Amino acid sequence: MSLPTNVTTTDNSLLKRVMGFREMTLIFIIIVISIIVSVLSPNFLTGENLITTALGLAADGILAIGMTVVLVSGGVDLSVGSVLGLAAVIAGGLYLSFGVDIWIGSLIALIICALIGLFNGYFIARIGIPPLIVTLAMMGIARGAAYVLTQGSPLSLYGNLRGFDFLGQGKILGIPFFILFFILLIIMFDFLMRKSAPFRLVYYVGSNENAAKLSGINVPKVKISVYVLMSVLAGIAGIFTLSRFSVAAPTAGTGSELNAISACVIGGASLAGGEGTVLGAILGTILVGIINNALVLLNVSVYWQNLVSGVILIAAVIIDYLTHQKRS
């Protein structure tokens, strides 16, 4: 009789390590909402709609992965949506205007994104300027640069892209490569955040920065690395977006930073730092995406989407605040 008991205990402890209460609650909410929407709209659970929704979530989901790391460190990055758009514009502009190979152009775009992250991290970690101010300024700089480079007009890349369009439009065994790549990132970063020593330092810094310094952790280095990672992930999302639509639009990624923050907070990341999981952020992204998709399928005006997203963000922040008040 002891064997089944031990097995059950082991299974439960494993489940608790992989998923917390917030993640399990989100999964339950997602299932309930999906059932309700599928009853109201038979088109919701069709394969075409699910793949389209997943493709729409992928870019925001990649941003949410990086935003989780940033929030856990005790910071925030409002520039990610603009960096996404700028990466697409740089890669597309180099290809169209200077004949640079699209793959090389994409690499250059990612390097520039890394430098943007380095800029953010340096002024936040070394100079001591609040993350909100630094990244808000960078949001304007990156978006403005995208408009200047394109003169406000989208750049069309339709034509011979040397297989570049496979990133956003190709499929493997019927599944879009973009989705497969997104899933790979989720698995990799969720594992790293839970098991990797360098990423555990991010939790220590976010939980108590002074204690982290006293314990010998190079706090500025950790913070700078976090913002570089965030900007590179935003650049990757921008490159995949460019490949998916074959258009480098200066407006790409507009509002994505709020979607990413909302998803992370809904998924359990704390605005105070030190808490958050990649799995929770992705579940938050899925929840927001399902709600937006439901609004479209139910013929609700598109203008309601921003309102609903704002309400969800406020609700998540209130829950986060009340949770920390209760603990204190």
C-alpha positions as CSV (number, residue, x, y, z in Angstrom):
1,M,0.0,0.0,0.0
2,S,2.9,2.3,0.5
3,L,4.0,2.2,-3.1
4,P,0.9,4.0,-4.5
5,T,1.1,6.6,-1.8
6,N,4.7,7.4,-2.6
7,V,4.0,7.5,-6.3
8,T,1.1,9.9,-5.7
9,T,3.1,12.1,-3.4
10,T,6.0,12.2,-5.9
11,D,3.6,13.0,-8.8
12,N,1.9,15.8,-6.8
13,S,5.2,17.3,-5.8
14,L,6.4,17.2,-9.4
15,L,3.2,18.9,-10.6
16,K,3.6,21.6,-7.9
17,R,7.2,22.2,-9.0
18,V,6.2,22.5,-12.7
19,M,3.0,24.5,-12.1
20,G,2.0,26.8,-9.3
21,F,-1.5,27.7,-8.2
22,R,-1.7,30.7,-10.5
23,E,-0.8,28.6,-13.6
24,M,-3.4,25.9,-12.7
25,T,-6.0,28.6,-12.2
26,L,-5.2,30.2,-15.5
27,I,-5.5,26.8,-17.3
28,F,-8.9,26.3,-15.7
29,I,-10.1,29.8,-16.8
30,I,-8.8,29.4,-20.3
31,I,-10.7,26.1,-20.6
32,V,-13.9,27.6,-19.3
33,I,-13.7,30.6,-21.6
34,S,-12.8,28.4,-24.6
35,I,-15.9,26.3,-23.9
36,I,-18.1,29.3,-23.6
37,V,-16.8,30.9,-26.8
38,S,-17.0,27.6,-28.8
39,V,-20.7,27.4,-27.9
40,L,-21.3,31.0,-28.9
41,S,-19.2,30.7,-32.1
42,P,-18.7,27.3,-33.8
43,N,-15.7,28.7,-35.7
44,F,-13.6,29.1,-32.6
45,L,-12.3,25.6,-32.3
46,T,-11.6,25.1,-36.0
47,G,-8.1,24.3,-36.9
48,E,-7.7,27.3,-39.1
49,N,-8.8,29.7,-36.3
50,L,-6.6,28.1,-33.7
51,I,-3.5,28.3,-35.9
52,T,-4.3,31.9,-36.9
53,T,-4.8,32.8,-33.2
54,A,-1.5,31.0,-32.2
55,L,0.4,32.9,-35.0
56,G,-1.0,36.1,-33.7
57,L,0.1,35.2,-30.1
58,A,3.6,34.2,-31.0
59,A,5.2,37.6,-31.4
60,D,3.5,38.9,-28.2
61,G,4.4,35.7,-26.5
62,I,8.1,36.1,-27.3
63,L,8.0,39.6,-25.8
64,A,6.2,38.1,-22.7
65,I,9.1,35.7,-22.2
66,G,11.6,38.5,-22.1
67,M,9.3,40.8,-20.1
68,T,9.0,38.0,-17.4
69,V,12.8,38.1,-16.9
70,V,12.7,41.9,-16.8
71,L,9.8,42.1,-14.2
72,V,11.5,39.4,-12.1
73,S,14.6,41.5,-11.9
74,G,12.5,44.4,-10.5
75,G,12.4,46.4,-13.8
76,V,10.1,47.1,-16.7
77,D,10.7,47.7,-20.4
78,L,8.2,49.9,-22.3
79,S,10.4,50.0,-25.5
80,V,9.9,46.4,-26.6
81,G,7.1,47.1,-29.1
82,S,9.0,49.9,-30.7
83,V,12.2,47.8,-30.8
84,L,10.2,45.0,-32.5
85,G,9.1,47.5,-35.2
86,L,12.5,49.0,-35.6
87,A,14.2,45.5,-36.1
88,A,11.8,44.8,-38.9
89,V,12.4,48.2,-40.5
90,I,16.2,47.9,-40.3
91,A,16.3,44.4,-41.8
92,G,13.8,45.3,-44.5
93,G,15.3,48.7,-45.3
94,L,18.8,47.2,-45.7
95,Y,17.5,44.6,-48.1
96,L,15.5,47.0,-50.2
97,S,17.6,50.1,-50.2
98,F,21.2,48.7,-50.1
99,G,20.8,45.2,-51.5
100,V,22.1,43.6,-48.3
101,D,21.2,40.0,-48.0
102,I,18.1,39.7,-45.9
103,W,19.7,37.2,-43.4
104,I,22.7,39.6,-42.9
105,G,20.3,42.5,-42.6
106,S,18.4,40.6,-39.9
107,L,21.6,39.9,-38.1
108,I,22.5,43.5,-38.2
109,A,19.1,44.4,-36.9
110,L,19.5,42.0,-33.9
111,I,22.9,43.5,-33.1
112,I,21.4,47.0,-33.0
113,C,18.6,45.6,-30.8
114,A,21.3,44.2,-28.4
115,L,22.9,47.7,-28.3
116,I,19.5,49.2,-27.5
117,G,19.2,46.8,-24.6
118,L,22.8,47.7,-23.5
119,F,21.9,51.4,-23.6
120,N,18.8,50.7,-21.5
121,G,20.6,48.5,-19.0
122,Y,23.6,50.8,-18.6
123,F,21.5,53.9,-17.8
124,I,19.3,51.9,-15.5
125,A,22.0,49.8,-13.7
126,R,25.0,52.1,-13.8
127,I,23.5,55.6,-13.9
128,G,20.5,54.8,-11.7
129,I,17.8,56.3,-13.9
130,P,14.4,54.5,-13.2
131,P,13.5,51.9,-15.8
132,L,10.2,53.5,-16.6
133,I,11.9,56.7,-17.7
134,V,14.8,55.1,-19.7
135,T,12.6,52.7,-21.6
136,L,9.8,55.2,-22.2
137,A,12.4,57.5,-23.8
138,M,13.8,54.5,-25.8
139,M,10.2,53.7,-26.9
140,G,10.0,57.1,-28.5
141,I,13.5,57.0,-30.0
142,A,13.0,53.5,-31.6
143,R,9.5,54.3,-32.9
144,G,10.7,57.6,-34.3
145,A,13.7,56.0,-35.9
146,A,11.4,53.5,-37.6
147,Y,9.2,56.3,-39.0
148,V,12.3,58.2,-40.2
149,L,13.8,55.2,-42.0
150,T,10.5,54.4,-43.8
151,Q,9.2,58.0,-44.1
152,G,6.0,56.7,-42.5
153,S,5.3,54.2,-45.3
154,P,5.4,50.4,-45.0
155,L,8.2,48.6,-47.0
156,S,7.0,45.7,-49.1
157,L,9.4,42.8,-49.4
158,Y,7.4,40.6,-51.7
159,G,9.7,38.7,-54.0
160,N,12.8,36.5,-53.8
161,L,13.7,36.4,-50.1
162,R,16.1,33.4,-50.3
163,G,13.9,31.3,-48.1
164,F,13.5,34.1,-45.5
165,D,9.8,33.9,-45.7
166,F,9.9,30.3,-44.3
167,L,10.5,31.8,-40.8
168,G,7.0,33.3,-40.7
169,Q,5.1,31.4,-43.4
170,G,6.7,28.0,-43.6
171,K,5.3,24.8,-42.1
172,I,6.8,21.6,-40.7
173,L,4.3,18.6,-40.7
174,G,1.5,21.1,-41.2
175,I,2.5,23.2,-38.2
176,P,3.8,26.8,-38.9
177,F,7.5,27.0,-38.1
178,F,6.8,30.3,-36.2
179,I,4.7,28.4,-33.7
180,L,7.2,25.6,-33.4
181,F,10.0,28.1,-32.7
182,F,7.8,29.9,-30.2
183,I,7.1,26.6,-28.3
184,L,10.9,25.9,-28.3
185,L,11.6,29.3,-26.7
186,I,8.9,28.6,-24.1
187,I,10.4,25.3,-23.1
188,M,14.0,26.6,-23.1
189,F,13.4,29.8,-21.1
190,D,11.0,28.1,-18.6
191,F,13.6,25.5,-17.9
192,L,16.4,28.2,-17.6
193,M,14.3,30.3,-15.3
194,R,13.6,27.4,-13.0
195,K,17.0,25.5,-13.1
196,S,19.7,27.8,-14.5
197,A,22.0,29.4,-11.9
198,P,22.5,32.7,-14.0
199,F,18.7,33.1,-14.3
200,R,18.3,32.4,-10.6
201,L,20.4,35.4,-9.9
202,V,17.7,37.5,-11.6
203,Y,15.3,36.3,-8.9
204,Y,17.8,37.2,-6.1
205,V,18.3,40.7,-7.6
206,G,14.5,41.3,-8.0
207,S,13.7,40.0,-4.5
208,N,16.2,42.1,-2.6
209,E,18.8,44.1,-4.5
210,N,20.7,45.2,-1.4
211,A,21.0,41.6,-0.1
212,A,22.1,40.5,-3.5
213,K,24.9,43.0,-3.5
214,L,26.0,42.0,0.0
215,S,26.1,38.3,-1.1
216,G,28.6,39.2,-3.9
217,I,26.2,39.2,-6.9
218,N,27.2,41.7,-9.6
219,V,23.8,43.4,-9.7
220,P,24.6,45.9,-12.5
221,K,25.8,43.1,-14.7
222,V,22.7,41.1,-14.1
223,K,20.4,44.0,-14.9
224,I,22.3,45.0,-18.1
225,S,22.1,41.4,-19.2
226,V,18.4,41.3,-18.6
227,Y,17.7,44.3,-20.8
228,V,20.0,43.1,-23.6
229,L,18.1,39.8,-23.6
230,M,14.8,41.6,-23.7
231,S,15.8,43.7,-26.7
232,V,17.2,40.8,-28.6
233,L,14.0,38.8,-28.1
234,A,12.0,41.9,-29.3
235,G,14.3,41.9,-32.3
236,I,13.7,38.2,-33.0
237,A,9.9,38.9,-32.8
238,G,10.3,41.7,-35.2
239,I,12.3,39.6,-37.7
240,F,9.6,36.8,-37.6
241,T,6.9,39.4,-38.0
242,L,8.7,40.8,-41.1
243,S,9.0,37.3,-42.5
244,R,5.3,36.5,-41.8
245,F,3.8,39.5,-43.5
246,S,6.7,40.4,-45.9
247,V,6.1,44.0,-44.9
248,A,8.3,46.2,-42.7
249,A,5.8,48.5,-41.1
250,P,6.9,51.3,-38.8
251,T,3.7,50.7,-36.8
252,A,4.6,47.0,-36.1
253,G,4.5,46.2,-32.4
254,T,2.5,49.2,-31.4
255,G,0.9,48.4,-28.0
256,S,2.8,45.1,-27.7
257,E,4.6,46.3,-24.6
258,L,1.3,46.6,-22.7
259,N,0.1,43.2,-23.9
260,A,3.4,41.6,-22.7
261,I,3.2,43.3,-19.3
262,S,-0.5,42.3,-18.9
263,A,0.3,38.7,-19.8
264,C,3.2,38.6,-17.3
265,V,1.2,40.1,-14.4
266,I,-1.8,37.9,-15.1
267,G,0.6,34.9,-15.1
268,G,1.9,35.8,-11.6
269,A,4.9,38.1,-12.2
270,S,5.1,40.8,-9.6
271,L,5.6,44.4,-10.5
272,A,7.7,44.6,-7.3
273,G,10.2,42.0,-8.7
274,G,11.3,38.6,-7.6
275,E,8.3,36.6,-8.8
276,G,7.2,35.3,-12.1
277,T,7.4,32.3,-14.4
278,V,7.6,32.0,-18.2
279,L,4.8,29.4,-18.2
280,G,2.5,31.8,-16.3
281,A,3.3,34.6,-18.7
282,I,2.5,32.4,-21.7
283,L,-0.8,31.3,-20.1
284,G,-1.6,35.0,-19.6
285,T,-0.8,35.7,-23.3
286,I,-3.1,32.9,-24.3
287,L,-5.9,34.2,-22.1
288,V,-5.7,37.7,-23.5
289,G,-5.4,36.3,-27.1
290,I,-8.5,34.1,-26.6
291,I,-10.5,37.0,-25.3
292,N,-9.5,39.2,-28.2
293,N,-10.2,36.4,-30.7
294,A,-13.6,35.9,-29.1
295,L,-14.5,39.6,-29.5
296,V,-13.7,39.3,-33.2
297,L,-15.6,36.1,-33.7
298,L,-18.6,37.6,-31.9
299,N,-18.5,40.6,-34.2
300,V,-17.7,43.0,-31.3
301,S,-16.1,46.2,-32.5
302,V,-12.3,46.1,-32.7
303,Y,-12.2,49.3,-30.6
304,W,-13.3,47.2,-27.6
305,Q,-10.1,45.2,-27.7
306,N,-7.9,48.0,-26.3
307,L,-10.5,48.7,-23.7
308,V,-10.7,45.1,-22.7
309,S,-6.9,44.8,-22.6
310,G,-6.7,47.8,-20.3
311,V,-9.3,46.4,-18.0
312,I,-7.5,43.1,-17.8
313,L,-4.2,44.9,-17.0
314,I,-5.8,47.0,-14.2
315,A,-7.5,43.9,-12.8
316,A,-4.1,42.0,-12.8
317,V,-2.3,44.9,-11.2
318,I,-5.0,45.1,-8.5
319,I,-4.8,41.4,-7.8
320,D,-1.0,41.7,-7.6
321,Y,-1.2,44.6,-5.2
322,L,-3.8,42.9,-2.9
323,T,-1.7,39.7,-2.9
324,H,1.4,41.5,-1.7
325,Q,-0.7,43.5,0.9
326,K,-2.1,40.2,2.3
327,R,1.4,38.7,2.5
328,S,2.8,41.8,4.3
